[in-house]
């Protein structure tokens, strides 16, 4: 029975690898178009440096729900050392996506929060990803979608527990 799972796992991994480059290329093109439209909406901001949208999305996905996080929390969200998180924060601040804020309780602590532009770009990317996933899942019945999403949630929980 284990051999059956091994071959299924291999088939799934290979399938994801085959479509990933196409998905990533499409995402990159669409995000570039989104960035262009944001530049048109806010011409006073000028051109942003080339952006790493995957890193932007990962970083902002941890900040957005909380409103703001400490640099230590930011480092944990990204699973990188504090020095690396600081460089990433510097890039995001320089790009106008996040801002540093003082902590209201401890002045030694620095917090980061999304700027309005950061929220806007994050929202556009998040909506795009949700739309694409809905499109990808459109061939499944409501029950199949529920089952798949529940199983993926269990896998994610297992991954989080295993990483801790």
Residue pairs with C-beta under 8 A, 6 or more apart in sequence:
23 132
27 53
27 128
27 132
28 53
30 128
31 51
31 53
31 125
31 128
34 121
34 124
34 125
34 128
35 48
35 51
35 121
38 117
38 120
38 121
38 124
39 45
39 46
39 47
39 48
42 117
45 96
45 117
48 95
48 96
49 94
49 95
51 95
53 125
55 88
56 92
56 97
56 121
56 122
56 125
57 122
57 125
57 126
57 129
58 77
58 78
59 74
59 77
59 78
59 88
59 92
59 98
60 97
60 98
60 114
60 118
60 121
60 122
61 77
61 122
61 126
62 69
62 73
62 74
62 77
62 78
63 69
63 74
63 77
63 98
63 112
63 113
63 114
64 114
64 119
64 122
66 73
67 113
68 101
68 111
68 112
68 113
69 77
69 111
69 112
69 113
70 103
70 109
70 110
70 111
70 112
71 82
71 85
71 86
71 89
71 109
71 110
71 111
71 112
72 82
74 85
74 88
74 89
74 112
75 81
75 82
75 84
75 85
78 84
78 85
78 88
79 163
80 88
89 98
89 100
89 112
92 98
92 112
92 118
93 99
93 100
93 112
96 115
96 117
96 118
97 114
97 115
97 117
97 118
97 121
98 112
98 113
98 114
98 115
98 118
99 112
99 113
99 114
99 115
100 110
100 111
100 112
101 110
101 111
101 112
101 113
102 109
102 110
102 111
103 109
103 110
103 111
114 122
137 145
137 148
140 148
